[in-house]
Amino acid sequence: MNPSTMDLMVTLKQDCLRSERKRGRKPGRKAADKVDMKAKLERSRQSARECRARKKLRYQYLEELVTDREKAVIALRKELDKYRLWGKELDEGRVPEGMHALLEEMGAIKQEK
């Protein structure tokens, strides 16, 4: 082989390697690409369905959490109102209803036996 043929072969081999590294669409792969594209779209749709389902579950969980916290806030406000009323009655020199039972429950007053 003469040197010019060798140079031509090396150049062709380098061009072939470069074309393998190219990005983008490749000519002559239209039928296979359509199948791949359909599969890709279906995977994308399935992923979107799963994402929406997870989002729905997350929002349901958060709504339940908020509802539970709101119920706890309402209960604590009722308890606070009760203690405020007891404080007013104590300031007026009266023992509030239920105070004796609460003190017994807490063990502040020893029960007679």
Gaussian input, Z-matrix of N, CA and C with variables (Angstrom, degrees):
# hf/3-21g

backbone

0 1
 N
 C     1     B1
 C     2     B2     1     A1
 N     3     B3     2     A2     1     D1
 C     4     B4     3     A3     2     D2
 C     5     B5     4     A4     3     D3
 N     6     B6     5     A5     4     D4
 C     7     B7     6     A6     5     D5
 C     8     B8     7     A7     6     D6
 N     9     B9     8     A8     7     D7
 C    10    B10     9     A9     8     D8
 C    11    B11    10    A10     9     D9
 N    12    B12    11    A11    10    D10
 C    13    B13    12    A12    11    D11
 C    14    B14    13    A13    12    D12
 N    15    B15    14    A14    13    D13
 C    16    B16    15    A15    14    D14
 C    17    B17    16    A16    15    D15
 N    18    B18    17    A17    16    D16
 C    19    B19    18    A18    17    D17
 C    20    B20    19    A19    18    D18
 N    21    B21    20    A20    19    D19
 C    22    B22    21    A21    20    D20
 C    23    B23    22    A22    21    D21
 N    24    B24    23    A23    22    D22
 C    25    B25    24    A24    23    D23
 C    26    B26    25    A25    24    D24
 N    27    B27    26    A26    25    D25
 C    28    B28    27    A27    26    D26
 C    29    B29    28    A28    27    D27
 N    30    B30    29    A29    28    D28
 C    31    B31    30    A30    29    D29
 C    32    B32    31    A31    30    D30
 N    33    B33    32    A32    31    D31
 C    34    B34    33    A33    32    D32
 C    35    B35    34    A34    33    D33
 N    36    B36    35    A35    34    D34
 C    37    B37    36    A36    35    D35
 C    38    B38    37    A37    36    D36
 N    39    B39    38    A38    37    D37
 C    40    B40    39    A39    38    D38
 C    41    B41    40    A40    39    D39
 N    42    B42    41    A41    40    D40
 C    43    B43    42    A42    41    D41
 C    44    B44    43    A43    42    D42
 N    45    B45    44    A44    43    D43
 C    46    B46    45    A45    44    D44
 C    47    B47    46    A46    45    D45
 N    48    B48    47    A47    46    D46
 C    49    B49    48    A48    47    D47
 C    50    B50    49    A49    48    D48
 N    51    B51    50    A50    49    D49
 C    52    B52    51    A51    50    D50
 C    53    B53    52    A52    51    D51
 N    54    B54    53    A53    52    D52
 C    55    B55    54    A54    53    D53
 C    56    B56    55    A55    54    D54
 N    57    B57    56    A56    55    D55
 C    58    B58    57    A57    56    D56
 C    59    B59    58    A58    57    D57
 N    60    B60    59    A59    58    D58
 C    61    B61    60    A60    59    D59
 C    62    B62    61    A61    60    D60
 N    63    B63    62    A62    61    D61
 C    64    B64    63    A63    62    D62
 C    65    B65    64    A64    63    D63
 N    66    B66    65    A65    64    D64
 C    67    B67    66    A66    65    D65
 C    68    B68    67    A67    66    D66
 N    69    B69    68    A68    67    D67
 C    70    B70    69    A69    68    D68
 C    71    B71    70    A70    69    D69
 N    72    B72    71    A71    70    D70
 C    73    B73    72    A72    71    D71
 C    74    B74    73    A73    72    D72
 N    75    B75    74    A74    73    D73
 C    76    B76    75    A75    74    D74
 C    77    B77    76    A76    75    D75
 N    78    B78    77    A77    76    D76
 C    79    B79    78    A78    77    D77
 C    80    B80    79    A79    78    D78
 N    81    B81    80    A80    79    D79
 C    82    B82    81    A81    80    D80
 C    83    B83    82    A82    81    D81
 N    84    B84    83    A83    82    D82
 C    85    B85    84    A84    83    D83
 C    86    B86    85    A85    84    D84
 N    87    B87    86    A86    85    D85
 C    88    B88    87    A87    86    D86
 C    89    B89    88    A88    87    D87
 N    90    B90    89    A89    88    D88
 C    91    B91    90    A90    89    D89
 C    92    B92    91    A91    90    D90
 N    93    B93    92    A92    91    D91
 C    94    B94    93    A93    92    D92
 C    95    B95    94    A94    93    D93
 N    96    B96    95    A95    94    D94
 C    97    B97    96    A96    95    D95
 C    98    B98    97    A97    96    D96
 N    99    B99    98    A98    97    D97
 C   100   B100    99    A99    98    D98
 C   101   B101   100   A100    99    D99
 N   102   B102   101   A101   100   D100
 C   103   B103   102   A102   101   D101
 C   104   B104   103   A103   102   D102
 N   105   B105   104   A104   103   D103
 C   106   B106   105   A105   104   D104
 C   107   B107   106   A106   105   D105
 N   108   B108   107   A107   106   D106
 C   109   B109   108   A108   107   D107
 C   110   B110   109   A109   108   D108
 N   111   B111   110   A110   109   D109
 C   112   B112   111   A111   110   D110
 C   113   B113   112   A112   111   D111
 N   114   B114   113   A113   112   D112
 C   115   B115   114   A114   113   D113
 C   116   B116   115   A115   114   D114
 N   117   B117   116   A116   115   D115
 C   118   B118   117   A117   116   D116
 C   119   B119   118   A118   117   D117
 N   120   B120   119   A119   118   D118
 C   121   B121   120   A120   119   D119
 C   122   B122   121   A121   120   D120
 N   123   B123   122   A122   121   D121
 C   124   B124   123   A123   122   D122
 C   125   B125   124   A124   123   D123
 N   126   B126   125   A125   124   D124
 C   127   B127   126   A126   125   D125
 C   128   B128   127   A127   126   D126
 N   129   B129   128   A128   127   D127
 C   130   B130   129   A129   128   D128
 C   131   B131   130   A130   129   D129
 N   132   B132   131   A131   130   D130
 C   133   B133   132   A132   131   D131
 C   134   B134   133   A133   132   D132
 N   135   B135   134   A134   133   D133
 C   136   B136   135   A135   134   D134
 C   137   B137   136   A136   135   D135
 N   138   B138   137   A137   136   D136
 C   139   B139   138   A138   137   D137
 C   140   B140   139   A139   138   D138
 N   141   B141   140   A140   139   D139
 C   142   B142   141   A141   140   D140
 C   143   B143   142   A142   141   D141
 N   144   B144   143   A143   142   D142
 C   145   B145   144   A144   143   D143
 C   146   B146   145   A145   144   D144
 N   147   B147   146   A146   145   D145
 C   148   B148   147   A147   146   D146
 C   149   B149   148   A148   147   D147
 N   150   B150   149   A149   148   D148
 C   151   B151   150   A150   149   D149
 C   152   B152   151   A151   150   D150
 N   153   B153   152   A152   151   D151
 C   154   B154   153   A153   152   D152
 C   155   B155   154   A154   153   D153
 N   156   B156   155   A155   154   D154
 C   157   B157   156   A156   155   D155
 C   158   B158   157   A157   156   D156
 N   159   B159   158   A158   157   D157
 C   160   B160   159   A159   158   D158
 C   161   B161   160   A160   159   D159
 N   162   B162   161   A161   160   D160
 C   163   B163   162   A162   161   D161
 C   164   B164   163   A163   162   D162
 N   165   B165   164   A164   163   D163
 C   166   B166   165   A165   164   D164
 C   167   B167   166   A166   165   D165
 N   168   B168   167   A167   166   D166
 C   169   B169   168   A168   167   D167
 C   170   B170   169   A169   168   D168
 N   171   B171   170   A170   169   D169
 C   172   B172   171   A171   170   D170
 C   173   B173   172   A172   171   D171
 N   174   B174   173   A173   172   D172
 C   175   B175   174   A174   173   D173
 C   176   B176   175   A175   174   D174
 N   177   B177   176   A176   175   D175
 C   178   B178   177   A177   176   D176
 C   179   B179   178   A178   177   D177
 N   180   B180   179   A179   178   D178
 C   181   B181   180   A180   179   D179
 C   182   B182   181   A181   180   D180
 N   183   B183   182   A182   181   D181
 C   184   B184   183   A183   182   D182
 C   185   B185   184   A184   183   D183
 N   186   B186   185   A185   184   D184
 C   187   B187   186   A186   185   D185
 C   188   B188   187   A187   186   D186
 N   189   B189   188   A188   187   D187
 C   190   B190   189   A189   188   D188
 C   191   B191   190   A190   189   D189
 N   192   B192   191   A191   190   D190
 C   193   B193   192   A192   191   D191
 C   194   B194   193   A193   192   D192
 N   195   B195   194   A194   193   D193
 C   196   B196   195   A195   194   D194
 C   197   B197   196   A196   195   D195
 N   198   B198   197   A197   196   D196
 C   199   B199   198   A198   197   D197
 C   200   B200   199   A199   198   D198
 N   201   B201   200   A200   199   D199
 C   202   B202   201   A201   200   D200
 C   203   B203   202   A202   201   D201
 N   204   B204   203   A203   202   D202
 C   205   B205   204   A204   203   D203
 C   206   B206   205   A205   204   D204
 N   207   B207   206   A206   205   D205
 C   208   B208   207   A207   206   D206
 C   209   B209   208   A208   207   D207
 N   210   B210   209   A209   208   D208
 C   211   B211   210   A210   209   D209
 C   212   B212   211   A211   210   D210
 N   213   B213   212   A212   211   D211
 C   214   B214   213   A213   212   D212
 C   215   B215   214   A214   213   D213
 N   216   B216   215   A215   214   D214
 C   217   B217   216   A216   215   D215
 C   218   B218   217   A217   216   D216
 N   219   B219   218   A218   217   D217
 C   220   B220   219   A219   218   D218
 C   221   B221   220   A220   219   D219
 N   222   B222   221   A221   220   D220
 C   223   B223   222   A222   221   D221
 C   224   B224   223   A223   222   D222
 N   225   B225   224   A224   223   D223
 C   226   B226   225   A225   224   D224
 C   227   B227   226   A226   225   D225
 N   228   B228   227   A227   226   D226
 C   229   B229   228   A228   227   D227
 C   230   B230   229   A229   228   D228
 N   231   B231   230   A230   229   D229
 C   232   B232   231   A231   230   D230
 C   233   B233   232   A232   231   D231
 N   234   B234   233   A233   232   D232
 C   235   B235   234   A234   233   D233
 C   236   B236   235   A235   234   D234
 N   237   B237   236   A236   235   D235
 C   238   B238   237   A237   236   D236
 C   239   B239   238   A238   237   D237
 N   240   B240   239   A239   238   D238
 C   241   B241   240   A240   239   D239
 C   242   B242   241   A241   240   D240
 N   243   B243   242   A242   241   D241
 C   244   B244   243   A243   242   D242
 C   245   B245   244   A244   243   D243
 N   246   B246   245   A245   244   D244
 C   247   B247   246   A246   245   D245
 C   248   B248   247   A247   246   D246
 N   249   B249   248   A248   247   D247
 C   250   B250   249   A249   248   D248
 C   251   B251   250   A250   249   D249
 N   252   B252   251   A251   250   D250
 C   253   B253   252   A252   251   D251
 C   254   B254   253   A253   252   D252
 N   255   B255   254   A254   253   D253
 C   256   B256   255   A255   254   D254
 C   257   B257   256   A256   255   D255
 N   258   B258   257   A257   256   D256
 C   259   B259   258   A258   257   D257
 C   260   B260   259   A259   258   D258
 N   261   B261   260   A260   259   D259
 C   262   B262   261   A261   260   D260
 C   263   B263   262   A262   261   D261
 N   264   B264   263   A263   262   D262
 C   265   B265   264   A264   263   D263
 C   266   B266   265   A265   264   D264
 N   267   B267   266   A266   265   D265
 C   268   B268   267   A267   266   D266
 C   269   B269   268   A268   267   D267
 N   270   B270   269   A269   268   D268
 C   271   B271   270   A270   269   D269
 C   272   B272   271   A271   270   D270
 N   273   B273   272   A272   271   D271
 C   274   B274   273   A273   272   D272
 C   275   B275   274   A274   273   D273
 N   276   B276   275   A275   274   D274
 C   277   B277   276   A276   275   D275
 C   278   B278   277   A277   276   D276
 N   279   B279   278   A278   277   D277
 C   280   B280   279   A279   278   D278
 C   281   B281   280   A280   279   D279
 N   282   B282   281   A281   280   D280
 C   283   B283   282   A282   281   D281
 C   284   B284   283   A283   282   D282
 N   285   B285   284   A284   283   D283
 C   286   B286   285   A285   284   D284
 C   287   B287   286   A286   285   D285
 N   288   B288   287   A287   286   D286
 C   289   B289   288   A288   287   D287
 C   290   B290   289   A289   288   D288
 N   291   B291   290   A290   289   D289
 C   292   B292   291   A291   290   D290
 C   293   B293   292   A292   291   D291
 N   294   B294   293   A293   292   D292
 C   295   B295   294   A294   293   D293
 C   296   B296   295   A295   294   D294
 N   297   B297   296   A296   295   D295
 C   298   B298   297   A297   296   D296
 C   299   B299   298   A298   297   D297
 N   300   B300   299   A299   298   D298
 C   301   B301   300   A300   299   D299
 C   302   B302   301   A301   300   D300
 N   303   B303   302   A302   301   D301
 C   304   B304   303   A303   302   D302
 C   305   B305   304   A304   303   D303
 N   306   B306   305   A305   304   D304
 C   307   B307   306   A306   305   D305
 C   308   B308   307   A307   306   D306
 N   309   B309   308   A308   307   D307
 C   310   B310   309   A309   308   D308
 C   311   B311   310   A310   309   D309
 N   312   B312   311   A311   310   D310
 C   313   B313   312   A312   311   D311
 C   314   B314   313   A313   312   D312
 N   315   B315   314   A314   313   D313
 C   316   B316   315   A315   314   D314
 C   317   B317   316   A316   315   D315
 N   318   B318   317   A317   316   D316
 C   319   B319   318   A318   317   D317
 C   320   B320   319   A319   318   D318
 N   321   B321   320   A320   319   D319
 C   322   B322   321   A321   320   D320
 C   323   B323   322   A322   321   D321
 N   324   B324   323   A323   322   D322
 C   325   B325   324   A324   323   D323
 C   326   B326   325   A325   324   D324
 N   327   B327   326   A326   325   D325
 C   328   B328   327   A327   326   D326
 C   329   B329   328   A328   327   D327
 N   330   B330   329   A329   328   D328
 C   331   B331   330   A330   329   D329
 C   332   B332   331   A331   330   D330
 N   333   B333   332   A332   331   D331
 C   334   B334   333   A333   332   D332
 C   335   B335   334   A334   333   D333
 N   336   B336   335   A335   334   D334
 C   337   B337   336   A336   335   D335
 C   338   B338   337   A337   336   D336

   B1=1.4542
   B2=1.5148
   B3=1.2844
   B4=1.4547
   B5=1.5297
   B6=1.3189
   B7=1.4710
   B8=1.5140
   B9=1.3211
   B10=1.4566
   B11=1.5344
   B12=1.3366
   B13=1.4651
   B14=1.5212
   B15=1.2953
   B16=1.4780
   B17=1.5163
   B18=1.3270
   B19=1.4659
   B20=1.5289
   B21=1.3326
   B22=1.4610
   B23=1.5271
   B24=1.3216
   B25=1.4565
   B26=1.5361
   B27=1.3229
   B28=1.4653
   B29=1.5250
   B30=1.3213
   B31=1.4568
   B32=1.5265
   B33=1.3398
   B34=1.4654
   B35=1.5312
   B36=1.3088
   B37=1.4667
   B38=1.5248
   B39=1.3175
   B40=1.4595
   B41=1.5242
   B42=1.3501
   B43=1.4645
   B44=1.5219
   B45=1.3228
   B46=1.4584
   B47=1.5286
   B48=1.3098
   B49=1.4653
   B50=1.5259
   B51=1.3228
   B52=1.4664
   B53=1.5199
   B54=1.3354
   B55=1.4652
   B56=1.5341
   B57=1.3284
   B58=1.4621
   B59=1.5281
   B60=1.2990
   B61=1.4606
   B62=1.5200
   B63=1.3271
   B64=1.4554
   B65=1.5134
   B66=1.3150
   B67=1.4539
   B68=1.5141
   B69=1.3237
   B70=1.4499
   B71=1.5060
   B72=1.3121
   B73=1.4591
   B74=1.5161
   B75=1.3100
   B76=1.4595
   B77=1.5314
   B78=1.2871
   B79=1.4695
   B80=1.5262
   B81=1.3535
   B82=1.4536
   B83=1.5139
   B84=1.3208
   B85=1.4613
   B86=1.5320
   B87=1.3044
   B88=1.4594
   B89=1.5228
   B90=1.3086
   B91=1.4692
   B92=1.5294
   B93=1.2992
   B94=1.4633
   B95=1.5260
   B96=1.3179
   B97=1.4577
   B98=1.5168
   B99=1.3488
   B100=1.4603
   B101=1.5282
   B102=1.3147
   B103=1.4663
   B104=1.5248
   B105=1.3216
   B106=1.4619
   B107=1.5211
   B108=1.3214
   B109=1.4571
   B110=1.5266
   B111=1.3407
   B112=1.4617
   B113=1.5182
   B114=1.3113
   B115=1.4667
   B116=1.5233
   B117=1.3129
   B118=1.4627
   B119=1.5270
   B120=1.3426
   B121=1.4609
   B122=1.5262
   B123=1.3240
   B124=1.4651
   B125=1.5263
   B126=1.3316
   B127=1.4760
   B128=1.5169
   B129=1.3102
   B130=1.4650
   B131=1.5224
   B132=1.3298
   B133=1.4696
   B134=1.5200
   B135=1.3344
   B136=1.4631
   B137=1.5224
   B138=1.2928
   B139=1.4649
   B140=1.5212
   B141=1.3167
   B142=1.4641
   B143=1.5303
   B144=1.3566
   B145=1.4806
   B146=1.5239
   B147=1.3255
   B148=1.4642
   B149=1.5247
   B150=1.3110
   B151=1.4643
   B152=1.5228
   B153=1.3341
   B154=1.4711
   B155=1.5217
   B156=1.3357
   B157=1.4670
   B158=1.5302
   B159=1.3310
   B160=1.4799
   B161=1.5175
   B162=1.3261
   B163=1.4690
   B164=1.5246
   B165=1.3299
   B166=1.4598
   B167=1.5278
   B168=1.3234
   B169=1.4721
   B170=1.5247
   B171=1.3146
   B172=1.4683
   B173=1.5278
   B174=1.3277
   B175=1.4643
   B176=1.5236
   B177=1.3378
   B178=1.4640
   B179=1.5185
   B180=1.3353
   B181=1.4607
   B182=1.5301
   B183=1.3219
   B184=1.4612
   B185=1.5298
   B186=1.3371
   B187=1.4613
   B188=1.5191
   B189=1.3383
   B190=1.4698
   B191=1.5266
   B192=1.3089
   B193=1.4569
   B194=1.5196
   B195=1.3224
   B196=1.4633
   B197=1.5209
   B198=1.3391
   B199=1.4651
   B200=1.5270
   B201=1.3399
   B202=1.4688
   B203=1.5261
   B204=1.3173
   B205=1.4725
   B206=1.5278
   B207=1.3430
   B208=1.4658
   B209=1.5235
   B210=1.3383
   B211=1.4706
   B212=1.5283
   B213=1.3169
   B214=1.4637
   B215=1.5242
   B216=1.3241
   B217=1.4673
   B218=1.5267
   B219=1.3338
   B220=1.4681
   B221=1.5273
   B222=1.3430
   B223=1.4662
   B224=1.5297
   B225=1.3241
   B226=1.4683
   B227=1.5330
   B228=1.3207
   B229=1.4751
   B230=1.5238
   B231=1.3542
   B232=1.4652
   B233=1.5266
   B234=1.3224
   B235=1.4639
   B236=1.5336
   B237=1.3174
   B238=1.4633
   B239=1.5280
   B240=1.3447
   B241=1.4636
   B242=1.5260
   B243=1.3343
   B244=1.4649
   B245=1.5268
   B246=1.3360
   B247=1.4660
   B248=1.5272
   B249=1.3216
   B250=1.4669
   B251=1.5270
   B252=1.3312
   B253=1.4651
   B254=1.5248
   B255=1.3033
   B256=1.4649
   B257=1.5285
   B258=1.3309
   B259=1.4673
   B260=1.5193
   B261=1.3290
   B262=1.4658
   B263=1.5190
   B264=1.3432
   B265=1.4707
   B266=1.5244
   B267=1.3127
   B268=1.4651
   B269=1.5271
   B270=1.3433
   B271=1.4671
   B272=1.5327
   B273=1.3366
   B274=1.4580
   B275=1.5267
   B276=1.3108
   B277=1.4554
   B278=1.5157
   B279=1.3026
   B280=1.4635
   B281=1.5204
   B282=1.3276
   B283=1.4660
   B284=1.5282
   B285=1.3193
   B286=1.4664
   B287=1.5279
   B288=1.3181
   B289=1.4514
   B290=1.5277
   B291=1.3130
   B292=1.4557
   B293=1.5161
   B294=1.3373
   B295=1.4702
   B296=1.5260
   B297=1.3124
   B298=1.4558
   B299=1.5400
   B300=1.3292
   B301=1.4726
   B302=1.5286
   B303=1.3171
   B304=1.4635
   B305=1.5238
   B306=1.3197
   B307=1.4687
   B308=1.5209
   B309=1.3328
   B310=1.4659
   B311=1.5272
   B312=1.3036
   B313=1.4646
   B314=1.5194
   B315=1.3199
   B316=1.4497
   B317=1.5228
   B318=1.3261
   B319=1.4660
   B320=1.5028
   B321=1.3215
   B322=1.4640
   B323=1.5182
   B324=1.3161
   B325=1.4626
   B326=1.5199
   B327=1.3122
   B328=1.4525
   B329=1.5184
   B330=1.2965
   B331=1.4600
   B332=1.5292
   B333=1.3066
   B334=1.4728
   B335=1.4939
   B336=1.3157
   B337=1.4802
   B338=1.4874
   A1=109.51
   A2=113.61
   A3=117.04
   A4=109.52
   A5=118.63
   A6=122.24
   A7=114.09
   A8=118.38
   A9=119.03
   A10=110.40
   A11=117.38
   A12=120.96
   A13=110.01
   A14=116.25
   A15=120.77
   A16=110.10
   A17=117.17
   A18=120.87
   A19=110.45
   A20=115.60
   A21=120.57
   A22=110.48
   A23=118.25
   A24=122.46
   A25=110.75
   A26=116.74
   A27=121.02
   A28=110.04
   A29=116.31
   A30=121.17
   A31=110.66
   A32=117.12
   A33=121.04
   A34=111.14
   A35=115.91
   A36=119.51
   A37=110.39
   A38=118.86
   A39=122.35
   A40=110.98
   A41=116.86
   A42=120.96
   A43=110.50
   A44=116.19
   A45=120.92
   A46=110.23
   A47=116.55
   A48=120.72
   A49=110.80
   A50=117.34
   A51=120.72
   A52=110.89
   A53=116.30
   A54=119.33
   A55=110.42
   A56=117.76
   A57=120.57
   A58=110.86
   A59=117.20
   A60=121.23
   A61=112.94
   A62=118.21
   A63=120.29
   A64=110.27
   A65=114.74
   A66=120.68
   A67=109.69
   A68=115.50
   A69=119.42
   A70=111.54
   A71=116.17
   A72=121.12
   A73=110.88
   A74=114.20
   A75=120.57
   A76=107.87
   A77=118.11
   A78=119.93
   A79=111.00
   A80=115.85
   A81=120.70
   A82=115.07
   A83=119.82
   A84=120.73
   A85=110.78
   A86=117.74
   A87=121.64
   A88=113.05
   A89=119.55
   A90=122.16
   A91=110.64
   A92=116.43
   A93=120.59
   A94=110.35
   A95=116.67
   A96=120.55
   A97=111.61
   A98=117.49
   A99=120.34
   A100=110.39
   A101=116.38
   A102=120.67
   A103=109.44
   A104=116.08
   A105=120.27
   A106=110.93
   A107=116.78
   A108=121.01
   A109=110.18
   A110=117.42
   A111=120.56
   A112=111.02
   A113=116.43
   A114=120.74
   A115=110.14
   A116=116.48
   A117=120.93
   A118=110.54
   A119=117.05
   A120=120.69
   A121=111.12
   A122=117.11
   A123=120.17
   A124=110.80
   A125=117.05
   A126=119.92
   A127=110.67
   A128=115.86
   A129=121.03
   A130=110.49
   A131=116.90
   A132=120.57
   A133=111.09
   A134=116.09
   A135=120.20
   A136=110.49
   A137=116.41
   A138=120.74
   A139=110.92
   A140=117.53
   A141=121.51
   A142=110.87
   A143=116.57
   A144=119.80
   A145=110.67
   A146=115.95
   A147=120.37
   A148=111.38
   A149=116.52
   A150=121.12
   A151=110.36
   A152=117.01
   A153=120.51
   A154=110.83
   A155=117.07
   A156=120.52
   A157=110.62
   A158=116.66
   A159=119.63
   A160=110.81
   A161=116.03
   A162=120.85
   A163=110.33
   A164=116.60
   A165=121.28
   A166=110.28
   A167=117.10
   A168=121.01
   A169=111.30
   A170=116.35
   A171=120.62
   A172=110.08
   A173=116.74
   A174=119.89
   A175=111.58
   A176=117.71
   A177=119.83
   A178=110.77
   A179=116.53
   A180=120.64
   A181=110.31
   A182=116.67
   A183=120.32
   A184=111.70
   A185=117.01
   A186=120.07
   A187=110.99
   A188=117.25
   A189=120.63
   A190=110.54
   A191=115.98
   A192=120.53
   A193=110.67
   A194=117.27
   A195=121.78
   A196=110.35
   A197=116.96
   A198=120.97
   A199=110.52
   A200=116.52
   A201=119.97
   A202=111.20
   A203=116.87
   A204=120.06
   A205=111.11
   A206=116.50
   A207=119.52
   A208=110.56
   A209=117.31
   A210=120.91
   A211=110.48
   A212=116.93
   A213=120.79
   A214=110.38
   A215=117.71
   A216=121.60
   A217=110.11
   A218=116.69
   A219=120.37
   A220=110.59
   A221=116.87
   A222=120.82
   A223=110.81
   A224=116.87
   A225=120.07
   A226=111.61
   A227=117.31
   A228=119.75
   A229=110.90
   A230=116.35
   A231=119.62
   A232=110.37
   A233=115.42
   A234=119.78
   A235=110.71
   A236=116.99
   A237=121.68
   A238=111.02
   A239=115.97
   A240=119.49
   A241=111.08
   A242=116.17
   A243=120.29
   A244=110.42
   A245=117.43
   A246=120.37
   A247=112.10
   A248=117.44
   A249=119.67
   A250=110.50
   A251=115.38
   A252=120.24
   A253=110.23
   A254=117.57
   A255=121.39
   A256=110.23
   A257=116.30
   A258=119.69
   A259=111.80
   A260=116.90
   A261=120.61
   A262=110.65
   A263=116.04
   A264=119.54
   A265=110.92
   A266=117.34
   A267=120.41
   A268=110.76
   A269=117.08
   A270=120.48
   A271=111.21
   A272=115.73
   A273=120.06
   A274=111.83
   A275=118.09
   A276=122.19
   A277=113.90
   A278=118.33
   A279=120.74
   A280=109.85
   A281=115.84
   A282=121.26
   A283=107.44
   A284=117.29
   A285=120.21
   A286=112.83
   A287=114.41
   A288=120.83
   A289=108.77
   A290=117.33
   A291=121.45
   A292=113.67
   A293=117.64
   A294=120.87
   A295=110.70
   A296=115.82
   A297=120.67
   A298=109.93
   A299=116.74
   A300=121.08
   A301=110.56
   A302=116.79
   A303=120.71
   A304=110.63
   A305=116.69
   A306=120.18
   A307=111.29
   A308=116.15
   A309=118.91
   A310=110.51
   A311=115.40
   A312=120.33
   A313=111.00
   A314=117.21
   A315=121.57
   A316=111.87
   A317=117.58
   A318=120.92
   A319=113.00
   A320=117.38
   A321=120.49
   A322=111.24
   A323=116.74
   A324=121.51
   A325=107.05
   A326=116.51
   A327=119.99
   A328=109.06
   A329=114.48
   A330=119.23
   A331=108.84
   A332=114.80
   A333=119.97
   A334=109.61
   A335=114.86
   A336=119.41
   A337=110.51
   D1=140.05
   D2=178.99
   D3=-87.21
   D4=162.75
   D5=-175.46
   D6=-62.37
   D7=-31.55
   D8=-179.15
   D9=-70.37
   D10=-34.62
   D11=176.69
   D12=-67.59
   D13=-39.25
   D14=177.99
   D15=-63.78
   D16=-44.19
   D17=179.13
   D18=-61.72
   D19=-40.21
   D20=-179.90
   D21=-64.83
   D22=-41.41
   D23=179.71
   D24=-65.44
   D25=-41.62
   D26=178.84
   D27=-64.50
   D28=-42.12
   D29=179.11
   D30=-63.40
   D31=-43.97
   D32=178.90
   D33=-63.07
   D34=-40.86
   D35=179.19
   D36=-64.96
   D37=-41.41
   D38=178.29
   D39=-64.18
   D40=-41.04
   D41=177.87
   D42=-62.97
   D43=-39.41
   D44=179.46
   D45=-64.22
   D46=-43.46
   D47=178.43
   D48=-64.59
   D49=-39.99
   D50=178.46
   D51=-63.96
   D52=-40.82
   D53=-178.31
   D54=-67.06
   D55=-28.96
   D56=177.02
   D57=-70.03
   D58=-28.19
   D59=-178.83
   D60=-88.69
   D61=-5.49
   D62=-177.33
   D63=-68.87
   D64=150.33
   D65=178.09
   D66=-105.80
   D67=167.97
   D68=177.52
   D69=101.25
   D70=-167.72
   D71=-177.40
   D72=-73.48
   D73=143.39
   D74=177.56
   D75=-106.67
   D76=136.32
   D77=-179.81
   D78=-69.61
   D79=145.64
   D80=173.79
   D81=85.76
   D82=13.91
   D83=-178.55
   D84=-122.93
   D85=34.58
   D86=-172.64
   D87=-69.80
   D88=-44.05
   D89=-176.73
   D90=-66.20
   D91=-44.63
   D92=179.92
   D93=-67.62
   D94=-35.44
   D95=179.83
   D96=-64.96
   D97=-36.69
   D98=179.87
   D99=-64.31
   D100=-42.02
   D101=178.82
   D102=-64.88
   D103=-45.81
   D104=178.86
   D105=-62.01
   D106=-39.66
   D107=-178.76
   D108=-66.53
   D109=-40.57
   D110=177.84
   D111=-63.59
   D112=-42.65
   D113=178.64
   D114=-64.66
   D115=-40.79
   D116=179.32
   D117=-64.29
   D118=-42.88
   D119=178.29
   D120=-63.73
   D121=-39.83
   D122=179.49
   D123=-66.69
   D124=-40.51
   D125=176.10
   D126=-62.60
   D127=-39.20
   D128=179.10
   D129=-64.62
   D130=-43.68
   D131=178.43
   D132=-62.92
   D133=-43.05
   D134=179.43
   D135=-63.43
   D136=-42.64
   D137=177.96
   D138=-61.74
   D139=-40.48
   D140=178.47
   D141=-65.10
   D142=-40.73
   D143=177.48
   D144=-61.01
   D145=-45.29
   D146=179.79
   D147=-63.95
   D148=-39.30
   D149=178.91
   D150=-63.38
   D151=-43.90
   D152=178.87
   D153=-64.04
   D154=-38.37
   D155=178.60
   D156=-64.97
   D157=-43.24
   D158=178.01
   D159=-63.27
   D160=-40.88
   D161=179.69
   D162=-62.66
   D163=-42.76
   D164=179.64
   D165=-62.11
   D166=-44.84
   D167=178.26
   D168=-62.59
   D169=-40.79
   D170=-179.63
   D171=-63.25
   D172=-43.53
   D173=179.37
   D174=-67.25
   D175=-38.14
   D176=176.10
   D177=-61.50
   D178=-43.84
   D179=178.87
   D180=-60.96
   D181=-45.28
   D182=-179.07
   D183=-65.41
   D184=-37.98
   D185=177.88
   D186=-64.49
   D187=-41.28
   D188=176.89
   D189=-63.47
   D190=-40.82
   D191=179.28
   D192=-62.39
   D193=-44.26
   D194=178.80
   D195=-63.29
   D196=-43.17
   D197=179.80
   D198=-61.02
   D199=-45.20
   D200=178.60
   D201=-61.78
   D202=-42.39
   D203=179.83
   D204=-65.80
   D205=-38.88
   D206=178.64
   D207=-63.94
   D208=-40.27
   D209=176.93
   D210=-62.65
   D211=-41.14
   D212=178.88
   D213=-64.38
   D214=-40.11
   D215=178.88
   D216=-63.26
   D217=-43.32
   D218=179.37
   D219=-61.87
   D220=-44.58
   D221=179.25
   D222=-62.11
   D223=-42.76
   D224=-179.94
   D225=-66.78
   D226=-35.39
   D227=177.57
   D228=-66.48
   D229=-39.96
   D230=176.96
   D231=-61.93
   D232=-43.10
   D233=179.36
   D234=-64.19
   D235=-40.72
   D236=178.19
   D237=-62.93
   D238=-43.71
   D239=177.61
   D240=-61.14
   D241=-40.85
   D242=178.50
   D243=-60.94
   D244=-44.70
   D245=-179.43
   D246=-68.82
   D247=-33.68
   D248=175.43
   D249=-63.76
   D250=-43.93
   D251=177.93
   D252=-61.83
   D253=-42.38
   D254=177.82
   D255=-61.43
   D256=-40.82
   D257=178.76
   D258=-61.67
   D259=-41.93
   D260=178.00
   D261=-63.16
   D262=-43.67
   D263=179.95
   D264=-64.61
   D265=-39.66
   D266=177.91
   D267=-64.97
   D268=-38.14
   D269=177.39
   D270=-63.23
   D271=-31.05
   D272=179.23
   D273=-84.86
   D274=-0.54
   D275=175.80
   D276=90.05
   D277=12.52
   D278=179.08
   D279=-107.86
   D280=150.87
   D281=175.07
   D282=-91.57
   D283=120.29
   D284=-177.08
   D285=-66.90
   D286=153.84
   D287=177.70
   D288=-67.24
   D289=132.13
   D290=179.17
   D291=92.03
   D292=-11.52
   D293=-179.29
   D294=-67.50
   D295=-41.58
   D296=-178.50
   D297=-62.98
   D298=-43.56
   D299=179.81
   D300=-64.02
   D301=-39.20
   D302=179.99
   D303=-65.51
   D304=-43.00
   D305=179.67
   D306=-65.19
   D307=-37.72
   D308=176.89
   D309=-65.46
   D310=-41.82
   D311=179.93
   D312=-61.83
   D313=-39.52
   D314=-179.52
   D315=-77.36
   D316=-13.07
   D317=178.70
   D318=87.27
   D319=12.00
   D320=179.49
   D321=-73.11
   D322=-30.13
   D323=178.68
   D324=-112.40
   D325=127.08
   D326=178.14
   D327=-78.51
   D328=134.11
   D329=-179.29
   D330=-79.41
   D331=140.69
   D332=178.17
   D333=-82.14
   D334=137.37
   D335=179.44
   D336=-125.23

